[in-house]
Amino acid sequence: MQYHWLRKNGTKKLIIFFAGWSFDYKPFEILECGDYDVLIFYDYTEHNIPVKIPEYEEYYLIAWSMGVYIAYLLRGLLPVFKMKIAINGTPYPIHNEWGIPQRTFDLTLKFVDTGLQGKFQRNLFDTDAGYEKYIKNPVERKIPDQAGELSALKNSILQSELSYDKFYDCAIISGNDKIVPTKNQINCWKNKADVCMINSGHFPFYEFSCWKDILEKCN
């Protein structure tokens, strides 16, 4: 796992953000930090917390896509959060009813090299405008690195027998998610977390101007 401090100014509040598969911190630089320090984790080839998390008065967790699963998996290594938000992901990353269907995941892995050359990124968005905005500030990671991460994730997921105990307070779900089916997310979070529906694709972060906007969606 890798990490990046989007901001580290010694404020009283820290947002810990778990990004999705294949991502790094670059596309999230558009979000203003405001009153929060922001620590981003990404690249889940290995499952660990690679940095000592400093002391803050308040901690907030925002996890997106595959990061929802990883943050839950590593919850025992994380601080106590005032709020925990899942965005377009579930604790069951490969699941025909509660996550990415098995066949979809397998096809993504099989054709990962060609998919990462454009198709996967396009499917992150429900509009051409969103995709065009992304390609102006895309991830910096290379395809072999991203492909290796996905293979490692599949091995980890298949070896783990994860059962979900209530952890996330709120799930933000996009109505036009082409990566983790919207219906499966709704099925998963029923009676497990408060749900906030938004009109967006799998990558919804262009709908927000700052990290605080995301937190306020669940207030």
N, C-alpha and C positions, 0 to 999 in steps of 0.2 A: 504494500500500500504506500502511496505517496501523499504528501500534504503540502498545502500552500496557505500562508497567511494572506488573505485578501486585505485585511487590515489588522494591525496589532499596535494599538495606541494606549493600551492600559485603561480602557473604559471599564465601567462596572459590569457590563453585560457582554456575554459571548454567545454568538451563534455558531454552532458546529453544523456544517453542511456536508452530507454524503452525496456525491454526484453519482450519475449513472454510468453504466458500462461504456467504455471507449472514450469517456470524457476526461478533461482536465479542468483547470480553473479558468482558462481563457474566456470562454463564452459568458462567464458570470461576472466579469469585470464591469459590465454595464450597470450592475445594480449598486446603488449608493448604499454605503454602510451606515450612515447616520450616527446614532448613539451606540452602535454595536461594533465590537471587534468581530471578525469573521474568519473562521478556520475551515478550510475545505479539505476533505479527504477524497481521493480518487485512486484508480488503478487497483483492482481487487485481486490481482494475481496471488498475493499473499494476504492473509487475514490477520492483521495486527494493528495496533495503534502506534505509529512510528514516531510520536512526539509526546513529550510530557505536557499535559494540558495544565496551563497556569490556573491559579486561584482567581475566581470571579465571584461577584455577589449573586449573579443570575446566569443560568445557562439555558439556551434554547436549542432544540434539535430540529433541523429541517433535512429530510432525506428524500431523494428523488430517484424514481425508477429502481434499478438494481441496488441503489444505496439504501432503499427501505429495508431490504433483506439483510444487507451487511450491517447496518446500524443495529438492527434487532439482534443479529447473531453476536455482536460484540458489546451488547448492552451492559454486561457486567464490568467492562473496562472503562465505561463512560461515566461522567458525573451525573448527579441528580438534576434533571431538567425541570424548569418551570412550565415548559410546553414542548410537546413532541408532535411534529407534523410529518405526515407521509404524503408525497406528491406523486401521483401516477405510478405507483408501485405497490407491491404487497409483500408480506413475509413469506409468500409461497411463489418464488420467481418462476418455477416451472410447474404449472398446474393447469389442467384443462378447464377448470371452473373458477379458480381463484387467482390465476396469474397468466403467464404466457403459455399458450398451449404447447404441449410437447413437440408436435410436428413443426410448429412455427419456429420454436427454439432450435430444433435440429437442422432445419433448412437454413436458418440464419448462420449457424456454425459451419455448415457444409459450404456455403457460398460466401463466407465472411469477407474474403479478399475483394471480390467484386462488389459486394454489398456496401462496403465501407468506401468505395470509390464514388458513391453518390446516392444510391437507392435508399440506404438506411437513413442517411441524413435527411433526405427529402421526406421520408415517412415520419420524421420527428415533428413535422409541421403540417397544419391543415390549410395553409395558404402559401402561395409562391412568395409573398412578401416576407413571411417568416423565414423561409429558407434563404432568400437573398440576403436578409439581414445577418443570418448565421455565417454565410460564406465570407462575409467581410471581416469576421472575427472568429474563425473556427478553432477547434482544438489543435494543439501542436503535436500531439502524439502521432506516431507512424503506424501504418496498418499492421505490420508483423507484431508489434507490441500489443495493439488492441486485440488482434486475433488470439494471441497467447493468453490474454486475460480472459476472454470468453471461454476458451477451452478449460482453463483452470477453474473458472466459476462452475461450469457444468459438472466437473468432477467433484467439486466441493458440495454442490447442491444434491447430487445423487447419493453421496456418502452420508449426508446428514439426515437425521430423522427429526425435523424441526416441528415442534408443536407450539402454537401461538398462545401466550398468555397476554392479557391486556397490557399494552405498552403505549401505543400511539394514542394521542388524545383526539386527533383530527386527521381526516384523509381528504386531501384536495384531489378531485377527479376531473379530468378533462372529458368533455362530451364527445370529442372527436379523436380519441387516442387510437393510433394505428399500430402501436407497439405492444402495449398491454391493454387488451380489449376493455373498453369502458364497462361493459356488462360484467366481466369477470371481477373488476375492481369493486363494483357495487356489491356483487355477491359476497366478496371476501369481507368487506368492511361492515356488512350488516350486523348490528349489535356488538360491533367491536370498537367502533370509533364514531365520532361525529363526522358527517360527510358534508363537504362543500363542493358543489358542482360548478365548474367554470366552462366557458365557451372557448376552447382552445384545443391544440393538439398535444402530443406527448411532451414536447418541450414548451412549457407555458410561460417561461420567464420574461419574455418580451411584453407580457401583459402587466408586469410590475415595474415600478421605477426604483424601488429600494427593497431591502430585505424586510423592513418593517411592514410593508404592504402585504407580504406573505403571512407574517404573524397575525396581522389584523383580519385576514380572511377567516381565521378560526376563532376570533373573539366573539 
